[in-house]
Amino acid sequence: MNMRLPDVVVQKPIYVTQPALPPLEEFIPYLQEIWDKKILTNGGPFHQQLEKALCDYLGVKHLALFSNGTLGLVTALQALRITGEVITTPYSFVATAHSLLWNGIKPVFVDVDPNTLNLDPAKIEAAITPQTTAIMPVHCYGHPCDTKAIQKIADNYNLRVIYDAAHAFGVKDEGGSVLRHGDLSVLSFHATKVFNTFEGGAIICPDAKTKLRIDQLKNFGFVDETTVVAPGINGKMSEINAAFGMLQLKHIDAALARRKEIDATYRELLKGVKGIRCLQDAGEAVANYSYFPILVDADYPLSRDDLYQKLKDNGIFARRYFYPLITDFPMYRGLPSAHRDNLPVATAASQKVMCLPIYPNLTINQASSIAQLIAVQ
Ligand SMILES: Cc1ncc(COP(=O)(O)O)c(C=O)c1O
Protein backbone atom coordinates (compact mmCIF):
# COMPACT_ATOMS: atom_id res chain seq x y z
CA MET A 1 0.00 0.00 0.00
CA ASN A 2 1.38 3.39 -0.94
CA MET A 3 -0.22 5.93 1.32
CA ARG A 4 0.68 9.56 1.91
CA LEU A 5 0.21 10.89 5.43
CA PRO A 6 -2.61 13.43 5.27
CA ASP A 7 -2.61 16.64 7.25
CA VAL A 8 -4.00 16.20 10.71
CA VAL A 9 -7.65 17.08 10.34
CA VAL A 10 -9.78 15.29 12.85
CA GLN A 11 -13.50 15.69 13.18
CA LYS A 12 -14.02 15.73 16.93
CA PRO A 13 -14.58 13.89 19.10
CA ILE A 14 -13.60 10.44 17.92
CA TYR A 15 -14.18 7.67 20.42
CA VAL A 16 -12.50 4.29 20.47
CA THR A 17 -15.65 2.87 18.98
CA GLN A 18 -19.03 3.92 17.69
CA PRO A 19 -21.85 1.42 17.51
CA ALA A 20 -22.79 0.24 14.04
CA LEU A 21 -26.43 1.19 13.43
CA PRO A 22 -28.32 0.41 10.21
CA PRO A 23 -30.65 3.09 8.77
CA LEU A 24 -33.53 3.59 11.20
CA GLU A 25 -36.22 3.09 8.55
CA GLU A 26 -34.96 -0.45 7.99
CA PHE A 27 -35.86 -1.30 11.58
CA ILE A 28 -39.46 -0.09 11.43
CA PRO A 29 -40.91 -3.20 9.73
CA TYR A 30 -39.36 -5.36 12.46
CA LEU A 31 -41.00 -3.22 15.13
CA GLN A 32 -44.31 -3.42 13.28
CA GLU A 33 -44.08 -7.21 13.41
CA ILE A 34 -43.48 -7.17 17.16
CA TRP A 35 -46.41 -4.78 17.64
CA ASP A 36 -48.65 -7.02 15.51
CA LYS A 37 -47.71 -10.26 17.26
CA LYS A 38 -47.48 -8.76 20.75
CA ILE A 39 -44.77 -11.20 21.78
CA LEU A 40 -42.05 -9.26 23.56
CA THR A 41 -39.79 -11.90 25.07
CA ASN A 42 -39.56 -15.53 26.34
CA GLY A 43 -38.15 -17.13 23.21
CA GLY A 44 -40.44 -15.37 20.71
CA PRO A 45 -40.26 -15.55 16.91
CA PHE A 46 -37.33 -13.14 16.45
CA HIS A 47 -35.41 -14.89 19.22
CA GLN A 48 -35.84 -18.21 17.42
CA GLN A 49 -34.94 -16.69 14.05
CA LEU A 50 -31.81 -15.04 15.41
CA GLU A 51 -30.56 -18.22 17.09
CA LYS A 52 -30.90 -20.06 13.79
CA ALA A 53 -29.44 -17.23 11.70
CA LEU A 54 -26.43 -16.87 14.01
CA CYS A 55 -25.75 -20.62 13.96
CA ASP A 56 -25.69 -20.43 10.16
CA TYR A 57 -23.59 -17.27 10.03
CA LEU A 58 -21.07 -18.36 12.64
CA GLY A 59 -20.92 -21.98 11.54
CA VAL A 60 -21.92 -23.49 14.89
CA LYS A 61 -24.61 -26.05 15.72
CA HIS A 62 -26.33 -24.76 18.86
CA LEU A 63 -26.50 -21.31 20.38
CA ALA A 64 -28.51 -19.82 23.26
CA LEU A 65 -29.13 -16.08 23.18
CA PHE A 66 -28.68 -13.97 26.31
CA SER A 67 -29.54 -10.45 27.39
CA ASN A 68 -25.81 -9.77 27.76
CA GLY A 69 -22.48 -11.57 27.71
CA THR A 70 -21.92 -11.38 31.46
CA LEU A 71 -25.06 -13.37 32.23
CA GLY A 72 -23.90 -15.79 29.54
CA LEU A 73 -20.61 -16.32 31.40
CA VAL A 74 -22.35 -16.66 34.76
CA THR A 75 -24.79 -19.21 33.32
CA ALA A 76 -22.12 -21.15 31.40
CA LEU A 77 -20.30 -21.82 34.69
CA GLN A 78 -23.55 -22.78 36.40
CA ALA A 79 -24.57 -25.06 33.52
CA LEU A 80 -21.35 -27.07 33.83
CA ARG A 81 -21.58 -27.04 37.65
CA ILE A 82 -18.13 -25.51 37.96
CA THR A 83 -16.90 -25.10 41.55
CA GLY A 84 -13.63 -24.57 43.45
CA GLU A 85 -10.92 -22.80 41.46
CA VAL A 86 -10.85 -21.69 37.85
CA ILE A 87 -7.72 -20.61 35.99
CA THR A 88 -8.16 -17.38 34.07
CA THR A 89 -6.41 -14.31 32.70
CA PRO A 90 -5.90 -10.95 34.41
CA TYR A 91 -5.74 -9.27 31.00
CA SER A 92 -9.43 -8.91 30.16
CA PHE A 93 -12.56 -6.95 30.92
CA VAL A 94 -13.54 -7.35 34.54
CA ALA A 95 -16.71 -9.34 33.69
CA THR A 96 -14.55 -12.41 32.98
CA ALA A 97 -13.49 -12.73 36.62
CA HIS A 98 -16.75 -11.33 38.03
CA SER A 99 -18.61 -14.29 36.48
CA LEU A 100 -16.49 -16.56 38.69
CA LEU A 101 -17.23 -14.62 41.86
CA TRP A 102 -20.96 -14.66 41.07
CA ASN A 103 -20.68 -18.48 41.14
CA GLY A 104 -18.66 -18.56 44.38
CA ILE A 105 -15.58 -19.71 42.45
CA LYS A 106 -12.02 -18.63 43.28
CA PRO A 107 -10.22 -17.13 40.28
CA VAL A 108 -6.61 -18.21 39.86
CA PHE A 109 -4.78 -15.78 37.60
CA VAL A 110 -2.13 -16.95 35.17
CA ASP A 111 0.08 -14.73 33.02
CA VAL A 112 -0.41 -14.10 29.31
CA ASP A 113 1.65 -14.81 26.22
CA PRO A 114 3.73 -11.76 25.18
CA ASN A 115 2.72 -12.04 21.51
CA THR A 116 -1.02 -12.61 21.74
CA LEU A 117 -1.71 -11.33 25.28
CA ASN A 118 -3.91 -14.43 25.66
CA LEU A 119 -3.58 -16.88 28.57
CA ASP A 120 -0.14 -18.54 28.29
CA PRO A 121 -0.65 -22.33 28.17
CA ALA A 122 2.95 -22.89 29.31
CA LYS A 123 2.07 -21.32 32.67
CA ILE A 124 -1.25 -23.05 33.30
CA GLU A 125 -0.05 -26.36 34.73
CA ALA A 126 1.85 -24.77 37.59
CA ALA A 127 -1.40 -23.13 38.74
CA ILE A 128 -3.48 -26.32 38.86
CA THR A 129 -4.41 -27.56 42.35
CA PRO A 130 -6.78 -30.32 43.54
CA GLN A 131 -9.52 -27.65 43.63
CA THR A 132 -9.11 -26.64 39.97
CA THR A 133 -12.12 -27.60 37.89
CA ALA A 134 -11.91 -25.43 34.78
CA ILE A 135 -10.01 -22.93 32.66
CA MET A 136 -11.59 -19.69 31.45
CA PRO A 137 -9.42 -18.19 28.72
CA VAL A 138 -10.31 -15.08 26.70
CA HIS A 139 -9.80 -14.65 22.95
CA CYS A 140 -8.47 -11.18 23.67
CA TYR A 141 -9.15 -8.59 20.91
CA GLY A 142 -10.67 -11.47 18.90
CA HIS A 143 -7.28 -13.16 18.49
CA PRO A 144 -7.70 -16.89 19.14
CA CYS A 145 -6.07 -18.52 22.15
CA ASP A 146 -3.78 -21.50 21.71
CA THR A 147 -6.83 -23.76 21.84
CA LYS A 148 -4.91 -26.96 21.13
CA ALA A 149 -2.48 -26.51 24.00
CA ILE A 150 -5.26 -25.48 26.37
CA GLN A 151 -7.39 -28.51 25.44
CA LYS A 152 -4.44 -30.82 25.96
CA ILE A 153 -3.95 -29.55 29.50
CA ALA A 154 -7.69 -29.74 30.15
CA ASP A 155 -7.78 -33.36 28.94
CA ASN A 156 -4.76 -34.32 31.03
CA TYR A 157 -6.21 -32.86 34.22
CA ASN A 158 -9.90 -33.50 33.50
CA LEU A 159 -10.75 -29.80 33.47
CA ARG A 160 -13.56 -28.01 31.65
CA VAL A 161 -12.83 -25.09 29.33
CA ILE A 162 -15.18 -22.13 28.99
CA TYR A 163 -14.00 -19.52 26.50
CA ASP A 164 -14.86 -15.90 27.06
CA ALA A 165 -15.30 -15.20 23.36
CA ALA A 166 -16.83 -11.74 23.88
CA HIS A 167 -14.43 -10.29 21.28
CA ALA A 168 -14.42 -13.20 18.85
CA PHE A 169 -17.59 -12.83 16.77
CA GLY A 170 -16.97 -14.29 13.31
CA VAL A 171 -13.35 -15.29 13.95
CA LYS A 172 -12.18 -18.50 12.30
CA ASP A 173 -9.07 -20.64 12.53
CA GLU A 174 -7.97 -23.28 10.04
CA GLY A 175 -10.72 -25.66 11.25
CA GLY A 176 -13.66 -23.22 11.24
CA SER A 177 -15.25 -21.03 13.91
CA VAL A 178 -13.10 -20.50 17.02
CA LEU A 179 -16.34 -20.74 18.96
CA ARG A 180 -16.35 -24.53 18.58
CA HIS A 181 -13.46 -24.94 21.02
CA GLY A 182 -13.75 -25.92 24.65
CA ASP A 183 -16.93 -27.01 26.41
CA LEU A 184 -18.71 -23.69 25.94
CA SER A 185 -17.95 -20.29 24.40
CA VAL A 186 -19.64 -17.04 25.32
CA LEU A 187 -20.16 -14.07 22.99
CA SER A 188 -21.08 -10.48 23.82
CA PHE A 189 -23.31 -8.37 21.58
CA HIS A 190 -22.77 -5.22 23.62
CA ALA A 191 -23.05 -1.88 21.79
CA THR A 192 -19.26 -1.66 21.52
CA LYS A 193 -18.83 -5.05 19.92
CA VAL A 194 -18.36 -6.00 16.24
CA PHE A 195 -21.91 -7.37 16.15
CA ASN A 196 -24.26 -5.59 18.54
CA THR A 197 -27.89 -6.01 19.57
CA PHE A 198 -27.68 -2.89 21.82
CA GLU A 199 -27.06 -5.32 24.71
CA GLY A 200 -26.88 -9.05 24.18
CA GLY A 201 -24.83 -12.19 24.20
CA ALA A 202 -24.90 -15.90 23.49
CA ILE A 203 -23.53 -19.23 24.65
CA ILE A 204 -22.33 -21.59 21.93
CA CYS A 205 -23.34 -25.09 23.03
CA PRO A 206 -21.97 -28.41 21.77
CA ASP A 207 -25.30 -30.26 21.74
CA ALA A 208 -29.05 -29.83 22.07
CA LYS A 209 -29.11 -31.24 25.61
CA THR A 210 -26.66 -28.62 26.89
CA LYS A 211 -28.58 -25.88 25.10
CA LEU A 212 -31.81 -27.04 26.75
CA ARG A 213 -30.21 -26.86 30.21
CA ILE A 214 -28.84 -23.41 29.44
CA ASP A 215 -32.22 -22.25 28.10
CA GLN A 216 -33.78 -23.39 31.38
CA LEU A 217 -31.13 -21.67 33.49
CA LYS A 218 -31.59 -18.37 31.67
CA ASN A 219 -35.31 -18.61 32.44
CA PHE A 220 -35.09 -18.84 36.25
CA GLY A 221 -34.53 -22.62 36.11
CA PHE A 222 -38.04 -23.44 34.86
CA VAL A 223 -38.26 -26.76 33.03
CA ASP A 224 -42.04 -26.61 32.60
CA GLU A 225 -44.91 -24.43 33.76
CA THR A 226 -44.68 -25.48 37.39
CA THR A 227 -41.22 -27.00 37.90
CA VAL A 228 -38.04 -25.12 38.82
CA VAL A 229 -34.89 -27.26 39.03
CA ALA A 230 -32.13 -24.72 39.71
CA PRO A 231 -31.65 -21.14 40.91
CA GLY A 232 -31.54 -19.81 37.35
CA ILE A 233 -31.41 -16.17 36.40
CA ASN A 234 -33.34 -13.96 34.00
CA GLY A 235 -30.91 -13.90 31.09
CA LYS A 236 -33.41 -13.88 28.23
CA MET A 237 -32.91 -11.69 25.19
CA SER A 238 -35.97 -9.58 24.33
CA GLU A 239 -37.68 -9.58 20.95
CA ILE A 240 -36.54 -6.01 20.25
CA ASN A 241 -32.89 -6.99 20.68
CA ALA A 242 -33.34 -10.19 18.66
CA ALA A 243 -35.12 -8.34 15.84
CA PHE A 244 -32.33 -5.79 15.78
CA GLY A 245 -29.83 -8.64 15.57
CA MET A 246 -31.61 -9.98 12.49
CA LEU A 247 -31.25 -6.58 10.85
CA GLN A 248 -27.62 -6.22 11.96
CA LEU A 249 -26.75 -9.53 10.32
CA LYS A 250 -27.64 -8.02 6.94
CA HIS A 251 -24.93 -5.40 7.44
CA ILE A 252 -22.25 -7.37 9.25
CA ASP A 253 -20.11 -8.33 6.26
CA ALA A 254 -19.85 -4.71 5.11
CA ALA A 255 -18.96 -3.66 8.67
CA LEU A 256 -16.21 -6.29 8.92
CA ALA A 257 -14.78 -5.31 5.52
CA ARG A 258 -14.58 -1.69 6.61
CA ARG A 259 -12.81 -2.63 9.85
CA LYS A 260 -10.27 -4.56 7.79
CA GLU A 261 -9.49 -1.46 5.71
CA ILE A 262 -8.99 0.68 8.81
CA ASP A 263 -6.75 -1.98 10.35
CA ALA A 264 -4.63 -2.02 7.17
CA THR A 265 -4.41 1.79 7.17
CA TYR A 266 -3.12 1.96 10.73
CA ARG A 267 -0.63 -0.85 10.12
CA GLU A 268 0.74 0.81 7.03
CA LEU A 269 1.11 4.26 8.55
CA LEU A 270 2.48 3.11 11.90
CA LYS A 271 4.87 0.46 10.67
CA GLY A 272 7.97 2.66 10.63
CA VAL A 273 7.23 4.53 13.83
CA LYS A 274 9.92 3.86 16.39
CA GLY A 275 8.55 2.70 19.72
CA ILE A 276 5.08 1.82 18.42
CA ARG A 277 4.18 -1.84 17.99
CA CYS A 278 0.90 -2.91 16.46
CA LEU A 279 -0.28 -6.16 18.03
CA GLN A 280 -0.22 -8.89 15.37
CA ASP A 281 -3.05 -11.34 14.86
CA ALA A 282 -2.68 -14.84 16.28
CA GLY A 283 -2.69 -16.55 12.90
CA GLU A 284 -6.47 -16.66 12.54
CA ALA A 285 -7.83 -17.62 9.10
CA VAL A 286 -10.59 -14.99 9.37
CA ALA A 287 -10.09 -12.03 11.69
CA ASN A 288 -12.74 -9.57 12.89
CA TYR A 289 -10.61 -6.46 13.52
CA SER A 290 -12.58 -5.75 16.65
CA TYR A 291 -9.85 -3.65 18.28
CA PHE A 292 -6.64 -1.97 17.21
CA PRO A 293 -4.20 -2.30 20.11
CA ILE A 294 -0.79 -0.67 19.93
CA LEU A 295 2.02 -1.04 22.44
CA VAL A 296 3.96 2.10 23.31
CA ASP A 297 7.52 1.02 24.05
CA ALA A 298 10.23 2.86 25.99
CA ASP A 299 11.92 4.11 22.78
CA TYR A 300 8.83 6.12 21.81
CA PRO A 301 9.38 9.77 22.83
CA LEU A 302 6.21 9.91 24.94
CA SER A 303 4.99 7.59 27.65
CA ARG A 304 1.82 5.64 26.87
CA ASP A 305 -0.18 7.94 29.13
CA ASP A 306 1.28 11.09 27.57
CA LEU A 307 0.38 9.81 24.10
CA TYR A 308 -3.11 8.94 25.37
CA GLN A 309 -3.40 12.52 26.66
CA LYS A 310 -2.04 13.99 23.43
CA LEU A 311 -4.71 12.15 21.45
CA LYS A 312 -7.34 13.29 23.94
CA ASP A 313 -6.20 16.90 23.57
CA ASN A 314 -6.86 16.43 19.84
CA GLY A 315 -10.35 15.06 20.39
CA ILE A 316 -9.42 11.39 20.01
CA PHE A 317 -10.51 9.18 22.84
CA ALA A 318 -8.40 6.04 22.66
CA ARG A 319 -8.79 3.52 25.49
CA ARG A 320 -6.21 1.71 27.56
CA TYR A 321 -7.68 -1.80 27.24
CA PHE A 322 -6.69 -3.56 29.47
CA TYR A 323 -5.50 -1.18 32.11
CA PRO A 324 -5.85 -1.60 35.04
CA LEU A 325 -5.54 -5.37 35.08
CA ILE A 326 -8.44 -7.28 36.63
CA THR A 327 -6.01 -8.23 39.39
CA ASP A 328 -5.63 -4.56 40.33
CA PHE A 329 -9.29 -4.24 41.35
CA PRO A 330 -10.00 -4.49 45.09
CA MET A 331 -12.01 -7.72 45.00
CA TYR A 332 -9.10 -9.56 43.32
CA ARG A 333 -5.90 -7.88 44.43
CA GLY A 334 -5.58 -9.84 47.68
CA LEU A 335 -5.43 -13.21 45.94
CA PRO A 336 -1.94 -14.78 45.86
CA SER A 337 -2.19 -15.29 42.08
CA ALA A 338 -2.98 -11.58 41.62
CA HIS A 339 0.50 -10.52 42.73
CA ARG A 340 2.37 -8.61 40.03
CA ASP A 341 5.39 -10.91 40.36
CA ASN A 342 3.14 -13.71 39.11
CA LEU A 343 2.00 -11.64 36.11
CA PRO A 344 4.99 -9.81 34.61
CA VAL A 345 3.85 -10.01 30.98
CA ALA A 346 0.29 -8.86 31.66
CA THR A 347 1.58 -6.09 33.93
CA ALA A 348 3.98 -4.77 31.28
CA ALA A 349 1.33 -4.98 28.53
CA SER A 350 -1.25 -3.11 30.58
CA GLN A 351 1.25 -0.29 31.06
CA LYS A 352 2.03 -0.03 27.34
CA VAL A 353 -1.23 -0.77 25.58
CA MET A 354 -3.67 1.60 23.97
CA CYS A 355 -6.55 0.75 21.61
CA LEU A 356 -7.04 3.15 18.71
CA PRO A 357 -10.48 4.01 17.31
CA ILE A 358 -11.81 1.39 14.90
CA TYR A 359 -15.44 1.17 13.73
CA PRO A 360 -17.21 1.01 10.38
CA ASN A 361 -18.02 4.71 10.20
CA LEU A 362 -14.46 5.84 10.87
CA THR A 363 -13.12 7.24 7.60
CA ILE A 364 -9.74 6.32 6.20
CA ASN A 365 -8.84 10.00 6.45
CA GLN A 366 -9.67 10.02 10.14
CA ALA A 367 -7.65 6.86 10.75
CA SER A 368 -4.76 8.39 8.80
CA SER A 369 -4.92 11.57 10.85
CA ILE A 370 -4.85 9.59 14.08
CA ALA A 371 -1.82 7.63 12.83
CA GLN A 372 -0.16 10.88 11.85
CA LEU A 373 -0.64 12.35 15.32
CA ILE A 374 1.16 9.29 16.67
CA ALA A 375 3.86 9.30 14.00
CA VAL A 376 4.73 13.00 14.10
CA GLN A 377 6.29 14.26 17.29
C1 LIG B 1 -13.73 -9.92 27.41
C2 LIG B 1 -15.14 -9.55 27.82
N1 LIG B 1 -15.85 -10.41 28.58
C3 LIG B 1 -17.11 -10.14 28.93
C4 LIG B 1 -17.73 -8.97 28.56
C5 LIG B 1 -19.11 -8.71 29.05
O1 LIG B 1 -20.06 -8.65 28.03
P1 LIG B 1 -21.40 -7.82 28.23
O2 LIG B 1 -21.04 -6.37 28.25
O3 LIG B 1 -22.21 -8.19 27.02
O4 LIG B 1 -22.03 -8.26 29.50
C6 LIG B 1 -17.04 -8.03 27.77
C7 LIG B 1 -17.58 -6.77 27.29
O5 LIG B 1 -18.42 -6.08 27.60
C8 LIG B 1 -15.70 -8.33 27.41
O6 LIG B 1 -14.98 -7.46 26.68
The ligand as a Tripos MOL2 file, in Angstrom:
@<TRIPOS>MOLECULE
LIG
   16    16     1     0     0
SMALL
NO_CHARGES

@<TRIPOS>ATOM
      1 C1        -13.7330   -9.9240   27.4150 C.3       1 LIG1
      2 C2        -15.1410   -9.5520   27.8190 C.ar      1 LIG1
      3 N1        -15.8480  -10.4120   28.5790 N.ar      1 LIG1
      4 C3        -17.1060  -10.1410   28.9300 C.ar      1 LIG1
      5 C4        -17.7310   -8.9710   28.5610 C.ar      1 LIG1
      6 C5        -19.1130   -8.7120   29.0520 C.3       1 LIG1
      7 O1        -20.0560   -8.6460   28.0340 O.3       1 LIG1
      8 P1        -21.3950   -7.8150   28.2290 P.3       1 LIG1
      9 O2        -21.0410   -6.3700   28.2500 O.co2     1 LIG1
     10 O3        -22.2120   -8.1860   27.0230 O.co2     1 LIG1
     11 O4        -22.0310   -8.2630   29.4970 O.co2     1 LIG1
     12 C6        -17.0370   -8.0340   27.7730 C.ar      1 LIG1
     13 C7        -17.5820   -6.7720   27.2900 C.2       1 LIG1
     14 O5        -18.4220   -6.0810   27.5990 O.2       1 LIG1
     15 C8        -15.7030   -8.3250   27.4050 C.ar      1 LIG1
     16 O6        -14.9820   -7.4610   26.6790 O.3       1 LIG1
@<TRIPOS>BOND
     1     1     2 1
     2     2     3 ar
     3     2    15 ar
     4     3     4 ar
     5     4     5 ar
     6     5     6 1
     7     5    12 ar
     8     6     7 1
     9     7     8 1
    10     8     9 2
    11     8    10 1
    12     8    11 1
    13    12    13 1
    14    12    15 ar
    15    13    14 2
    16    15    16 1
@<TRIPOS>SUBSTRUCTURE
     1 LIG1         1 GROUP 0 **** ****
